Amino acid sequence: MELSLLYQLFVNFSVLVTLTFVLSLTYRAWPPPPGWQLKSVRLGLTLVSTVALHLLSPSLPHGVHLDLSLVPVALMVLRYGLGSGILIGLPAALLPLLCAARTPDDPVTLGVTLGLVNLLLVSGITHLFRWTLNINDPHGSLHRHAWVAVLMFVPYNLGLALLPGGADLLQSTYLLTLAFHVLGFWAAASMITGRVSLLQSTDTFREQAHQDALSGLPNRRQFELDLPFTAPGDALLLIDVDHFKQVNDRFGHPVGDEVLRAIGKVLSETLRGRDRAYRYGGEEFAVILRRVPDARIEEVAHRLRELIAGITFPEPLERVTVSVGGASFGLWSRTRTLWDADEALYRVKQGGRNSVRVQQFCPDSAREPGGSGAGRQLEQLKRS
């Protein structure tokens, strides 16, 4: 019997690992998207897993089934709570009753009763340790608290001792089934936590690739990703630090870095939640304003300029000023808006800096980038 039971539990273990791998494929992004659709898919797959594991298990006296169907249930309790775990575990526990009506003394009824007791006990104990075993923990709380996994499955089939002749059956099967439950849980949990850890690392690397380390703002790569999603009614501001080259030459690059950090902090703390600031490159910043009236673009630009001018730096620098050029997005190309804001910034630089200019779009004067020397002259002004 032991060899046959070992074989059947190994088959159950193999099926569990395969179905858990399929379940892990539903983890495709981090943080997980909101909504009930993904949760429903995972609970549905887990329900299928519990039923399949039960059907592939050996049937012993008293209608008892030895299977690993409670392992997926424990995973769902950890992920979604006690109610979800019990809900998906019920079909497998009640499955033997579908064949026919039974009497209370019928072996199948006794087996179903034991299955329900197992479900409630394992789910309840797992719920108690839900905050200790965090399935989304990238630092491995599951491995730090390995002893909890043993406690979760200790009550499995202990009720056999109350059935006629069940004590001998319990003695011959208990340790083997407990070992397979613990092994199956750790294999399945490690598979899911590994997938979650990979997604979290990918999200971190993606964020680092699109964030400027110095200012803490999104970088130009992120700006270029966001630019296509602008719409008429949005606006663009380009902000350039006046005489930044002289700041670096006179006071050193650490002071210049502190200037960029301070400006990045002011922009991130001042803008509305739907607006976004970027370090566009060098000493230049970009701001995308969402759903802002044309009449308010210049007002917002002046407020940002004044806030930056009000930053107090340690001596001998004390203060810096910025020039701001702006333009609104419309039915014309976004490249055109970018060029208009760039040219407005050039006009401010040409007129003495520390000011604001918002370019008004004029169809008669529309031209593509490269059609004017404004961009090249602006670069020359930045370097001066």
VMD Tcl script that draws the C-alpha trace (Angstrom):
set ca {
  {0.00 0.00 0.00}
  {2.80 2.43 0.86}
  {4.36 2.13 -2.60}
  {0.97 2.61 -4.25}
  {0.21 5.62 -2.04}
  {3.64 7.08 -2.72}
  {3.05 6.76 -6.46}
  {-0.43 8.36 -6.26}
  {0.86 11.28 -4.16}
  {3.73 11.77 -6.58}
  {1.22 11.96 -9.46}
  {-0.78 14.49 -7.44}
  {2.39 16.48 -6.77}
  {3.28 16.54 -10.48}
  {-0.21 17.69 -11.45}
  {-0.08 20.36 -8.72}
  {3.20 21.75 -10.03}
  {1.92 21.79 -13.62}
  {-1.34 23.55 -12.75}
  {0.47 26.04 -10.47}
  {2.76 26.92 -13.35}
  {-0.32 27.69 -15.46}
  {-1.68 29.80 -12.57}
  {1.62 31.70 -12.26}
  {1.29 32.81 -15.89}
  {-1.66 34.99 -14.85}
  {0.84 37.19 -12.99}
  {1.90 39.37 -15.92}
  {2.37 42.87 -14.49}
  {3.34 44.55 -11.26}
  {1.65 46.18 -9.49}
  {-1.35 43.96 -10.33}
  {-4.11 45.72 -12.25}
  {-7.27 46.58 -10.28}
  {-10.59 44.91 -10.93}
  {-12.28 41.58 -10.34}
  {-11.56 39.96 -13.72}
  {-8.04 38.73 -12.93}
  {-9.09 37.53 -9.47}
  {-11.95 35.56 -11.04}
  {-9.59 33.89 -13.51}
  {-7.20 32.85 -10.74}
  {-9.95 31.54 -8.51}
  {-11.43 29.62 -11.46}
  {-8.08 28.02 -12.32}
  {-7.54 27.12 -8.67}
  {-10.99 25.52 -8.45}
  {-10.18 23.40 -11.50}
  {-6.90 22.42 -9.84}
  {-8.55 21.28 -6.61}
  {-11.14 19.17 -8.46}
  {-8.49 17.61 -10.73}
  {-6.25 16.74 -7.77}
  {-9.19 15.16 -5.96}
  {-10.25 13.08 -8.97}
  {-6.67 11.80 -9.44}
  {-6.33 10.69 -5.81}
  {-6.70 7.14 -4.41}
  {-9.90 6.28 -2.55}
  {-9.31 4.59 0.80}
  {-11.70 3.00 3.33}
  {-14.46 5.22 4.73}
  {-14.52 7.17 1.47}
  {-11.31 9.01 2.39}
  {-9.27 10.60 -0.41}
  {-5.58 11.40 0.04}
  {-4.73 14.26 -2.29}
  {-3.03 17.67 -2.38}
  {-6.16 19.66 -3.23}
  {-5.80 21.80 -0.11}
  {-2.47 23.21 -1.29}
  {-4.07 25.48 -3.94}
  {-6.72 26.39 -1.36}
  {-3.99 27.52 1.08}
  {-2.39 29.65 -1.64}
  {-5.68 31.41 -2.37}
  {-6.30 32.00 1.34}
  {-2.92 33.71 1.51}
  {-3.67 35.73 -1.63}
  {-7.36 36.63 -1.31}
  {-8.50 35.64 2.19}
  {-10.39 32.93 4.05}
  {-13.71 33.25 2.21}
  {-12.17 32.82 -1.23}
  {-10.17 29.79 -0.10}
  {-13.16 27.96 1.38}
  {-15.32 28.80 -1.65}
  {-12.95 27.18 -4.14}
  {-12.28 24.20 -1.84}
  {-15.93 23.24 -1.39}
  {-16.53 21.64 -4.83}
  {-13.71 19.12 -4.36}
  {-14.84 18.34 -0.80}
  {-18.47 17.80 -1.87}
  {-17.69 15.99 -5.12}
  {-18.38 12.44 -3.79}
  {-21.96 13.43 -2.93}
  {-22.81 13.97 -6.58}
  {-22.99 10.26 -7.28}
  {-26.10 9.58 -5.13}
  {-27.98 10.36 -1.95}
  {-26.26 8.95 1.11}
  {-27.08 8.04 4.70}
  {-25.11 9.50 7.62}
  {-23.38 6.14 8.21}
  {-22.43 5.70 4.57}
  {-18.62 5.65 4.03}
  {-18.86 8.31 1.34}
  {-20.74 10.62 3.72}
  {-18.06 10.08 6.34}
  {-15.37 10.88 3.80}
  {-17.14 14.08 2.75}
  {-17.51 15.13 6.38}
  {-13.80 14.54 6.95}
  {-13.01 16.50 3.77}
  {-15.05 19.48 4.98}
  {-13.34 19.37 8.37}
  {-9.93 19.28 6.64}
  {-10.93 22.25 4.47}
  {-12.08 24.38 7.40}
  {-9.10 23.54 9.63}
  {-6.39 24.05 6.99}
  {-8.03 27.23 5.67}
  {-8.48 28.61 9.19}
  {-4.88 27.95 10.25}
  {-3.57 29.39 6.97}
  {-5.66 32.51 7.52}
  {-4.12 32.97 10.97}
  {-0.67 33.14 9.37}
  {-1.76 35.21 6.35}
  {0.25 38.27 7.43}
  {3.28 36.17 8.36}
  {3.44 34.39 5.00}
  {3.23 37.15 2.39}
  {2.99 35.55 -1.03}
  {3.93 38.90 -2.63}
  {7.04 39.37 -0.48}
  {10.12 39.62 -2.74}
  {12.40 39.18 0.29}
  {11.23 35.65 1.03}
  {9.02 35.67 4.14}
  {7.91 32.18 3.04}
  {11.45 30.89 3.50}
  {12.00 32.74 6.80}
  {8.88 31.12 8.29}
  {9.10 27.60 6.88}
  {7.76 26.11 10.10}
  {4.39 27.73 9.43}
  {3.86 25.51 6.37}
  {4.06 22.43 8.61}
  {1.51 23.86 11.05}
  {-0.90 24.63 8.21}
  {-1.27 20.96 7.24}
  {-0.86 19.26 10.63}
  {-4.65 18.74 11.10}
  {-5.05 17.09 7.69}
  {-6.95 13.80 8.15}
  {-6.46 13.67 11.95}
  {-10.20 12.98 12.09}
  {-9.45 9.50 10.73}
  {-8.65 8.45 14.29}
  {-12.35 8.81 15.18}
  {-13.52 6.39 12.48}
  {-13.68 2.61 12.92}
  {-10.23 1.25 12.09}
  {-9.13 4.71 11.12}
  {-6.30 4.86 13.64}
  {-4.26 2.27 11.77}
  {-4.96 4.00 8.44}
  {-3.91 7.31 9.93}
  {-0.70 5.84 11.32}
  {0.31 4.37 7.96}
  {-0.46 7.45 5.85}
  {-0.16 10.56 8.03}
  {3.56 11.38 7.86}
  {3.77 10.66 4.13}
  {0.78 12.86 3.27}
  {2.02 15.65 5.57}
  {5.44 15.59 3.88}
  {3.87 15.79 0.41}
  {1.57 18.65 1.49}
  {4.49 20.69 2.83}
  {6.64 19.89 -0.21}
  {3.78 20.68 -2.59}
  {3.01 23.96 -0.83}
  {6.60 25.15 -0.99}
  {6.97 24.15 -4.62}
  {3.79 25.97 -5.58}
  {4.42 29.00 -3.37}
  {8.01 29.32 -4.58}
  {6.83 29.23 -8.17}
  {4.37 32.09 -7.61}
  {6.66 34.18 -5.39}
  {9.45 33.72 -7.93}
  {7.17 35.00 -10.67}
  {6.07 37.96 -8.52}
  {9.68 38.75 -7.62}
  {10.62 38.74 -11.31}
  {7.77 41.14 -12.12}
  {8.70 43.42 -9.24}
  {12.34 43.51 -10.37}
  {11.27 44.21 -13.95}
  {9.04 47.04 -12.75}
  {11.90 48.49 -10.71}
  {14.32 48.33 -13.64}
  {11.71 49.87 -15.94}
  {11.16 52.70 -13.49}
  {14.90 53.29 -13.13}
  {15.30 53.33 -16.92}
  {12.66 56.09 -17.17}
  {13.69 58.15 -14.17}
  {16.43 60.73 -13.80}
  {18.53 59.72 -10.79}
  {19.69 63.27 -10.02}
  {16.42 65.22 -9.98}
  {14.12 62.32 -9.17}
  {11.88 63.27 -12.11}
  {10.99 61.14 -15.13}
  {13.62 61.49 -17.84}
  {13.45 62.35 -21.52}
  {12.75 58.75 -22.48}
  {9.60 58.85 -20.37}
  {8.70 62.25 -21.83}
  {8.86 60.81 -25.33}
  {6.61 57.93 -24.23}
  {4.06 60.30 -22.70}
  {4.09 62.86 -25.51}
  {1.89 60.80 -27.92}
  {-0.84 60.65 -25.25}
  {-1.27 64.40 -25.02}
  {-4.48 65.90 -26.42}
  {-5.93 69.27 -27.39}
  {-6.37 71.25 -24.19}
  {-3.02 70.09 -22.76}
  {0.06 72.34 -22.73}
  {3.84 72.05 -22.71}
  {6.34 74.15 -20.77}
  {10.10 74.06 -21.33}
  {12.11 75.42 -18.39}
  {15.81 76.26 -18.75}
  {18.13 77.31 -15.90}
  {19.72 80.67 -16.71}
  {23.54 80.76 -16.98}
  {23.81 77.19 -15.70}
  {27.21 76.73 -17.32}
  {28.52 79.62 -15.25}
  {27.10 78.01 -12.10}
  {29.09 74.85 -12.81}
  {32.23 76.77 -13.82}
  {32.21 79.14 -10.83}
  {30.89 76.97 -8.02}
  {31.53 73.42 -9.22}
  {29.38 70.58 -10.47}
  {28.17 69.48 -6.99}
  {26.53 72.90 -6.62}
  {25.04 72.54 -10.10}
  {23.69 69.12 -9.15}
  {22.07 70.61 -6.04}
  {20.37 73.23 -8.22}
  {18.87 70.53 -10.43}
  {17.72 68.50 -7.42}
  {16.06 71.54 -5.83}
  {14.24 72.48 -9.04}
  {13.07 68.90 -9.52}
  {11.68 68.89 -5.97}
  {9.81 72.18 -6.50}
  {8.26 70.96 -9.74}
  {7.17 67.58 -8.33}
  {5.65 69.18 -5.20}
  {3.91 72.06 -6.99}
  {2.18 70.48 -9.97}
  {-1.27 68.92 -9.84}
  {-1.52 65.14 -9.71}
  {-2.46 64.86 -13.37}
  {0.44 67.08 -14.54}
  {3.97 65.76 -14.91}
  {7.46 67.26 -14.89}
  {10.53 65.77 -16.58}
  {14.23 66.42 -16.70}
  {14.39 67.00 -20.42}
  {18.18 67.12 -20.62}
  {21.11 68.99 -19.09}
  {19.72 72.04 -17.30}
  {16.37 71.90 -19.10}
  {13.09 70.64 -17.69}
  {9.77 69.94 -19.40}
  {6.27 70.05 -17.93}
  {3.12 68.58 -19.49}
  {0.01 70.30 -18.15}
  {-3.21 68.33 -18.58}
  {-6.50 70.02 -19.38}
  {-5.41 73.58 -18.74}
  {-7.14 76.61 -20.35}
  {-4.94 78.62 -22.73}
  {-5.43 81.70 -20.55}
  {-3.86 79.93 -17.56}
  {-0.74 78.52 -19.22}
  {1.22 81.73 -18.76}
  {-0.06 82.09 -15.19}
  {1.19 78.61 -14.29}
  {4.53 79.27 -16.00}
  {5.04 82.50 -14.01}
  {4.18 80.74 -10.76}
  {6.76 78.01 -11.42}
  {9.38 80.61 -12.38}
  {8.75 82.55 -9.17}
  {8.89 79.46 -6.99}
  {12.22 78.43 -8.49}
  {13.58 81.98 -8.12}
  {12.58 81.79 -4.45}
  {14.76 78.75 -3.71}
  {17.57 79.77 -1.35}
  {20.91 78.04 -1.90}
  {23.96 78.20 0.38}
  {26.44 80.99 -0.30}
  {28.02 82.01 -2.59}
  {25.29 80.92 -5.09}
  {22.19 81.92 -3.11}
  {19.67 82.03 -6.01}
  {19.09 80.99 -9.62}
  {16.54 82.03 -12.21}
  {14.89 80.21 -15.09}
  {13.44 81.02 -18.47}
  {10.17 79.40 -19.51}
  {8.73 78.82 -22.96}
  {5.30 77.33 -23.47}
  {2.80 76.22 -26.10}
  {-0.52 74.43 -26.16}
  {-1.35 71.15 -27.85}
  {-4.01 71.21 -30.53}
  {-5.10 69.50 -33.70}
  {-1.69 70.12 -35.18}
  {1.24 67.77 -34.63}
  {2.82 67.34 -31.22}
  {6.19 67.99 -32.85}
  {4.83 71.39 -33.82}
  {3.90 72.12 -30.18}
  {7.35 71.05 -29.02}
  {8.92 73.32 -31.61}
  {6.69 76.26 -30.60}
  {7.64 75.87 -26.93}
  {11.32 75.62 -27.89}
  {11.11 78.78 -29.96}
  {9.25 80.62 -27.18}
  {12.07 79.64 -24.82}
  {14.60 80.96 -27.33}
  {12.76 84.30 -27.45}
  {12.91 84.57 -23.66}
  {16.65 83.84 -23.71}
  {17.14 86.36 -26.45}
  {15.19 88.98 -24.50}
  {17.26 88.76 -21.34}
  {16.16 85.54 -19.56}
  {14.26 85.15 -16.25}
  {10.90 85.52 -17.94}
  {8.02 83.62 -19.54}
  {6.69 83.43 -23.08}
  {3.81 81.30 -24.32}
  {3.82 80.83 -28.07}
  {0.51 81.20 -29.85}
  {0.05 78.81 -32.76}
  {-0.35 80.55 -36.10}
  {-1.17 78.30 -39.08}
  {0.28 80.79 -41.54}
  {3.69 80.56 -39.94}
  {3.68 76.80 -39.37}
  {6.90 75.09 -40.18}
  {8.66 71.87 -39.36}
  {11.62 71.57 -37.00}
  {14.77 72.54 -38.81}
  {13.00 75.23 -40.80}
  {14.39 77.92 -38.50}
  {17.68 78.48 -36.74}
  {15.91 79.04 -33.41}
  {16.82 75.62 -32.02}
  {20.49 75.99 -32.90}
  {20.61 79.56 -31.56}
  {18.94 78.40 -28.35}
  {21.70 75.82 -27.84}
  {24.27 78.57 -28.33}
  {22.49 80.76 -25.78}
  {22.42 77.87 -23.26}
  {26.15 77.43 -23.59}
  {26.81 81.17 -23.08}
}
mol new
graphics top color blue
foreach p $ca { graphics top sphere $p radius 0.5 }
foreach p [lrange $ca 0 end-1] q [lrange $ca 1 end] { graphics top cylinder $p $q radius 0.2 }
display resetview
